[in-house]
């Protein structure tokens, strides 16, 4: 991978590395994802609230991270550093995750989730919840209720989802995940690639598509990984592009966090100037709602239009699509 800078005439080659080479352990990767769970999200479609970390089930298994998503489903995030860590386990990576998902399927109410998962999580990270005068139970209930209300969640834990994370996967795991997906199990693999750049570490997160060409052919002596494919976040227009539209957003526009009176000023680079400083829109919204990840475009409201950025983008794209259809008709 290369990084191009306009300040340099030649692109700089990035040196690929691994968690092991950096001396990072599995719990370091877990902490990275706990604080940046949007790495596992399509930031424009997904909201997730981390509600549990290292929760122990009745069989003494420990769930790495547990979240609730915008549909009200529980999401199990299981982490391994690399392929070696996956292969040396006695129990297959995906089987471990399925066992944990089965444990979570027994959670029938938000009260259970709060008591068994969220209260211990809030207690462990109490410094991240600065509300004074509230107990950990009150904080957990308030945060979960707010997340459910703002996302319009009407069903709780109707399904469970599994996310497997590693810097590299073995063929057997990918084959198993492909088969599970074809049998309606919601399980996905995310690969985190790391690169060195001076004293910095860059991350490239890819969702591996578990399609049929991941299957290991039973008639072959060697494992096959044919045509591995990856997918990045959907290529919807970003805020920088929206700032070039006549009907889009502009520098110095006021952005309001949906359902609050919190405001920030949009800057030319797509970031916002908030009372707390200059930051990305995603980070500002996460700070306001206290969630692990926020649907950026669904929860950012353009004050002068009283529409979310998602609504503005959808209207523009619909208008653009209509124009393309008219051009096609004229050509016919």
N, C-alpha and C positions, 0 to 999 in steps of 0.2 A: 504494500500500500504506500502511496505517496501523498504528501501534503504540499499543496501549492500555496505560496504566499506571494502577493503582489510586490512585496518588499524585496523579493529575491528573484534572480533571473532563472535559477534552476529549481525544480521541485526537490523537496527533501524526502529521501527514502526513510520510511518508518521501519523500525526494527521490531519484528513480532516477538512476543514473549509469552510466558505462561504464568499462572498464579504460583505454581511451585517454584519457578525461577525467581520470582519476586519475593519468595519467602512468605507468601500469604497462605493461610490455612482456610479450611472450609468456613469457619465462623467469621473470618474476615470478609469472605464473599457474601455470606449471609447478611452481615452488617451493611455492606455496600448496597445490597438490594433492598434491605429494610428501609434505608434512607432514600433510595432512588428507585422505588418500585415502578416508576413510569418507564424505566428501561424495558420493562416487560409488557408495556401497554402500547396500543395504538393511541397516542396521546389525545387524538381528536374524538375517539369513540369510547374510551374506557375511563372509568373512575374506580379506584380501589382504595379501601381503607384497611390497613394492616391491623388485625385484631388479636393476633397471637404469635408468640415466638417460643420455640422449643417446648410446646405443650406436650405433656406426657399422656399417652392413652392407657387404657386398662391393661394392655399387654406390654407395657413398659417401652413402647416405641415413642420416639420424639419427633414431632412435626416441626420442620425447620421454620417456615413462616406460613401463617394462615391469614387470609384476607376475605373481605366480603366485596362483591363487585356490584355494578349498577343494576343488575337484575335481581339482586338479593341472594345470589348463590355464593357458597363458600368456595374459595380458591386455595388449593394446597400447593405451595411452592417448595419443591424439594431440590436441594443443591448438592452438587459434587464438583470438585475442582476440575477434574479432567478425566480422560478415558481410563487412565490407570486406576484412579479411585473407584470408577464404576466397575471395572473388570475384577478387581480384587475382593469385592463384596461377596459374601456367601449368598445373600439374597439379591435378586436382580433389582436394579434401580427402579424400574417401572412397577414391579410387584410391591416393593416397599411403599411406594406412593399410593398404589391402589388400596393397600391395607389401611393406610391413614385416611384415605377418602371414605372408605367404608365406615371408619370410626366417626367421621364427621357427619355422615348421613343420618346418624341417630340424634343429632341436635335438632330439636323440633321447635324451639322458640328462641327469640332474641334474648330472653332472660337467661337461658342456659348458656348462650354464647357469651354474654356479659360476665356471668359468674365463673365459667370454666376457662375462658380464654382472655377476654378483654381486661378484666380487673387485674390479673397478674401482669399483663403486658403494660398497663398504665403504671402500675407500681414499679415495674422494672425500669421504666423510662420516665419517671415522674418529673424530671427536670424539663421534659419537652411539653409538659402541660402546665403552664404558669398560672392557671386559674387559682386564686386564693380563696380559702374558705370552703372549698368543695372537697368531698371525700373522693377517693379513687373510684368508688362505685358510681358516684354522681357524675364524675367526669366521663367515665366509660359509657354510661347510659345516655348522657347528653350528646356525646360525639356520635354514637351509633344512631340515636333517634334523628339527629340532624342529617346524617348521611342518608338515611332511609327516606326522610321527608323530602329533601331537596331532589333526590334522584327519582322520586315517585315510585318507590318500590312497593309492590302490593303482595308479592309472594316471597316467602323466606325459605331459603335452602331447599328449593324444589329439586335442584340438581347440584352436583359437585363437579368442580373443574380441577384439573391437575396441570401444573407447569413444572417441567423438568429443566434444570439449568446446569450447564457445564461449559467448559472452554472447548471440549471436544467430546463427541459421543462415539460409542462403539456400534458396529453394524447390527448386533443382536438387539440392542435397545431400540434403535431406529426401526428395525423390522417389527418389533413387538408393538411399538407405538403406532406404526402404520396400520397394523391389524386391529388394534384396539379402536382406532379412529373409524375404520371401516365398519366396526360393530357398535358405533354410536357412543363410545366412551370419549368424553371431552378431555383429551390429554394432548399436550404440545411440548415441543423441545425448543429451548432458546439457547443459542450458542453465543458466548461472550468471548470475542477475540480481543487481545490486548496488544498494544504497540507502545514502544518507548520513543519518546521525543525529548531529547535532552534530559532534564530532571522530571519530566512529566510522563504520565501514563494515559494513553488514549484508549477508549472503549468503543468497540463496534459490535452492536447487538443484532443478531439475526435470528429470525424465527425459521426453523427448518420445517419445510412442508412435508408432512408424513404421507406422501403419496405412494402408489403401488411400487414405484421403482426403488423404494428402500428395502423391499422384501429380500431376505436372504434365501437364495435358491437352495432347496433341500437336496437337489441332485448334484450339487457341486461340493467339492471338498473344501474350497476356500470361501470365506464370506465375501459377498458381493455388495458393493455400495455404488450402484450405477446411477449416474445422472443426478447427483445430489443437488437439490434446489433450495434456494432460500427466498424469503420474502421479507421486505422491509415494511415500515409503516405505509399505509395507503397513500398514494401520491395525490392527495387533495391539496389545493392551493394553500400556502402558508401565509402568515400575516404580512410578510415582506412583499409577496406578490399582490395581496389585497390592497396594499398601500399605493399600487400603481393604477388601480382601477378608478374610474370617475365615480362609480357608485360604491367604492370601498371605504377604507378608513384612511385617515390622514395624520400626519405628525401633529402633536398637541391635542389630539382628540382625548376626551375624558372617557375612561373605561371604568365601569362600575361592576363590582362582583355581584352576581345575580343573587337577589334575595337579601342584600345587605346595603348599607349606605357607604361602604368603603370605596374610595375612588383612587385612580392613578392616572398619570398622563402618559399617553403613548409617545414614544420617541422614534426618531427616524430609522433606527436600526431594528425596530420591532420589539425592543424591550420597553419597560414602563418605569416611570419615575414615581415611586410610592413614598409615603412618609418615612418608610424604613430604609429607603435608598433605591438605587437603580438595580433592576433584576429582570429576569424573564417573566413573561406573563404566567407561565406554569408555576414558577416558584412563588410569585405573589399570591396566586389563588390558593396554593397549598398552604401558605402561611395564614391566610384568612380563615379557610375552612378547617385547617388542622387535619386534612386527609393525607393519605400516602400518595395519591395521585388524583388529579382532577381533569374532567373533560374541559380542556382549555377553552375551546371555541363555543361550547354550550353554556359556560358559566361566566363568560366575559361579555358584558353588555355595553354597546356603544351608546353613550348617554344621549347624544343629539338625535339619534334615530329610535331609541328605546327598543332596539333589537339586539339579539345576541350576535356575535361574530359568525356563529354557525348559520343563523337565519340569513344574514347579509350575504354570506358566501353562497348559500343554496339559491337565493334569488338571482344572484349574478350568474351562476352556472346554468340555471334554468333559462335565463334570458340569452346567454351565449349559445346554449344548445338549440334554442328556437331559431336563432340567426343562422346556425349551420344547416338546420333542416330546410329553411327557406332558400338557402343557396343551392342545396341539393335539388329542390323542386324546380328552381330556375334553370339548372343545368339539364334537367330532364326535359 
